[in-house]
Amino acid sequence: MEKNNKIAWMESQYLYPHHFQQQERYLESRIELRANAIRHYIWGFSNLQLDVSLLAEGRIALISAEGIMSDGCPFSLPHHAPLPEAIQINQQTKNQLIYLVLPFYQPGSKYIETQHNTDSIARYKLQQIDIFDYCSSNNNMESIESATLQFRLALESEDLGNFTCLPIARIQEVTQEGSVILDKKYIPCCLNIKTNSQLQNYLNDIIGILKQRGEVLSHRFIASNQEAGSSAIADFMLLQLINRYEPRLEHLSTIKGVHPEVLYCELLGLMGELSTFTTEDKRPLKTLVYNHDDLHSCYQPLIDHLGRHLSAVLEQTAIALPVDKRQYGVYVSRISDRNLLTQARFILAIHAEMSTVKLREYLPSHIKIGSPETIRDLVNNQLTGITLTSLPVAPREIPYQTGYVYFQLDEHGDQWQSLKSSGGFAFHIPGDLPKLGIEFWAIRS
């Protein structure tokens, strides 16, 4: 194991190259330990550009790349090290990752390659560079020997046991013409969401959906006159949730250097809070785990769940159906969505200037309920029609109002079946009930 202890500089000691090499190892290890303590997942690309023009020729090459290798080595290509040579992909290659690789340094092995050897697994190669003496007024320039990182590109099918690796793309297939087709869904390991257009698209899409859902919820809450039914309260709490996350995500979309784990954490929090409103058990999905080395595998399920949760936000649980008064004690309520007949229960709320006990006893035996086409026959022939079940309290989904009694329509019988071919409900309330008020609600299951 390599020792990274600090050099003990003593007077009158002999100096060897080992002293300076050990001092360098000590400083590098200090930086590495400090950086690892600051945050996690500190490897990946901060910039990555592939030469897409070479794909048609069956080759893969880089234009530029910056980032940190998984062993902590920072790099900037081609500024601080030469770009790796392009590699030719054979036609049998399919569903394979292509890596940017750098040899590990193993104590006792060759550290710097001094000869031109493309098969060398030395971490560095020797290079002559011309350097100015910036402390001299004469601008003296000297040629010195420097060590340059030896990067290359490799397929995952190769033996990469002696290399630290960063995947740059996934080869989907190679066509008969020899063109390389890359997997467009693949997201390289990165340090910045702006490195990858797919991560930016995920963020922008969620922001767009939040804006649209927020507008719908705000208009719906205002239109409800801010009544205190549980449906209105749920809309208000959802709007509060959206108003909290929308500006936070917009902020992340405008700044540089946002780590993908930071964005994932924000979206995970959004998904968890939405689960309170949109799942049966009111609990978040527990199988979502961040995977920095395979971002698509962790982001795609999260984005899919968010899409479903945000779609469910627009499903209004309690829908107030308009009731129009006609002649001879007949009231009609039109239904534009026929799916409500199979997906909702219907609540009739009645108010009159009489005791609620008497009203609850009077109404079920006197009211006639059917379709607008059959209501006349029900009244004239004294037929039963759709029956009512008295409710002790108002359903939690609709606003409670003092003096109202609540009934649920029974979804059985021929009259209920006739509604499927009709345009709505018709009610006949005989007698002259003082200050009669009627509300009709559909509550989605």
KACOR-V375257 format. One record per helix or strand of 3 or more residues. SS is the DSSP state (2 for helix, 1 for strand). FROM is the first residue (numbers start at 1). LEN is the number of residues. If there is no record, write none. Layout:
ss = {SS | SS}
from = {FROM | FROM}
len = {LEN | LEN}
This chain:
ss = {2 | 1 | 2 | 1 | 1 | 1 | 1 | 1 | 1 | 1 | 1 | 2 | 2 | 2 | 2 | 2 | 1 | 1 | 2 | 1 | 2 | 1 | 2 | 1 | 1 | 2 | 1 | 1}
from = {17 | 44 | 52 | 62 | 74 | 96 | 124 | 141 | 151 | 163 | 180 | 193 | 197 | 230 | 260 | 295 | 318 | 330 | 340 | 344 | 356 | 368 | 375 | 388 | 404 | 414 | 424 | 437}
len = {22 | 7 | 6 | 7 | 4 | 8 | 9 | 9 | 5 | 12 | 3 | 3 | 27 | 25 | 19 | 19 | 4 | 5 | 4 | 8 | 11 | 3 | 6 | 4 | 6 | 8 | 5 | 8}
